[in-house]
Amino acid sequence: MRSDLEAAYRATTYRVFLPDGPLDLRLDRADECLRRWLAATGCRCFAILTACNPGSQPLGNEANAERQAQLECKLLATDYEPFAGENIADDGVWPVEESCFVPNLKPATARALAADFGQSAIVCGESDGVPRLVWV
């Protein structure tokens, strides 16, 4: 199952809405605009995470929205500034998931949050602007 999940994560665009405009990120592909934004803001790392569809099992829109709001509140309560995002599957079959792009959220902390929300994996990166898959 993990190989199927990995294929699905790799066949996804991770859209993040930064102040300068949206960026469409792909796993293991450097994004120069993201790298410049990270450098300009002094960010050393980032994470993209969602609370939607725990265990890769689809939930309804209302349940996903409530879970995502809880994740965002938890991030804000711990002094992180999440930016909105969307995870968009290439095949269009899996529903678009709301996500958060969180500057300066270290992988260990991001994994712990993701585990709290039943997620299998997250996307993390460093100042080089390369999003990488991290298993929870």
N, C-alpha and C positions, 0 to 999 in steps of 0.2 A: 504494500500500500504506500510506503514511503516514496518509492520511485514514481508512482502515479501522482502523488502529491507534489513531488519536486517538479515533475513535468508541468503540472498545472501552474505552480508558482512561476516557473520560467516562461510560461506562455501568458504572462500578465504584464500589463502596463501599470506602473505605479505613478499616478498623477498626483503631484503636490502643488498646492496653491500658495506660492510665496508672494511677498509684497510686490516683487517686480513682474509677476505673471506666473502662469502655470508651467510646470516642467513635466515631461513624460519620461520617466525613468524605466530602465530595464536592468535586470540582474546582471552583474558582472560587466556592465558597460559604463565606462567613465562618462560623466556628463560635465562638460566644461562650464556651463552656466551654473550648475550646482556647485562645482568646485570654487568658482569665483565668489558666489554668494557666501559659501562657508568661510572663505578667507576674509571677505569683507566684514563679516559679522563676528569673526573670531571663534567660530565653532570648530571643535576638534572631532566631533562625531555626531551621528544622527541615528534615529530609528524611525521606521514606518511600522505602525501597528494598528490593528483593528480589534474591536470586540465582537464583530459580526460573525455569525455562522460558526459557533464554537465546534471544535472537532470536525470541521469541514462538513457539517450537517446544516443545510439551509434552514433558517428561521424566517418567520414573516417580517415584513418591513417594520411593524410596530415594535416587535421584540428586539430587532437589531438596532433600531433607533434609540431605544431605551438603554441598551447595553453600551452603545457608543457614547451616549451622553454621560453614563457613569464613568467610562474610561476618561473622557475629557475632563470631568470634574475631579477625578483622582489626580490627573496630571497637573491641573491648575492648582489644586490644593497642596501639591508638593513643589510648587514654584517652577514648573516647566511651562513653556509657552508653545502649545501645539498649534500647528497650522493644518488646515483642512486638506484632505486628500481623498483619492478614490483608487480602488484597485479594480482594474478593468480587464477581464479575461478576453483573450484574443478570439475565442470561439463564440462569444456572445451568449453562450448557454448559461454559464454561471452568472448570477446577478452581480451588478456593480456593488462593491462594498465601500461604505464610508471608511476612511482611515484617518490617522493623524501622522503628520510629519513632525518629529520632535527633535529640535536641535539640542545638542549636548546631553542627550539621553544615552548613557553607556549601555552596551549590550547586556551586561548582567542584570541591570535594573529593568531594561526593556523585556528581557526574557521572563523575569519574575512577574511583571505586569501582565504579559501575554499569558502566562500560566494561570494567573488569577481569572482570566477571561476565557480559558479553555482553548487557546490557540495552539496550533501545531508548529508554526514557524512565524518568523518576523523578518523584516529587512533592516539591516544595519549597515552603516558605512562610516568612513573616517573622512578626514579633510581632503582626501584625493578625489572625492565625489563618485566613488564606485559603490553602488548598492549591492549588498551581498546577502544571500539567504542564510539565516541563522535558525537552526532547529531549537524549539523550546524543550 
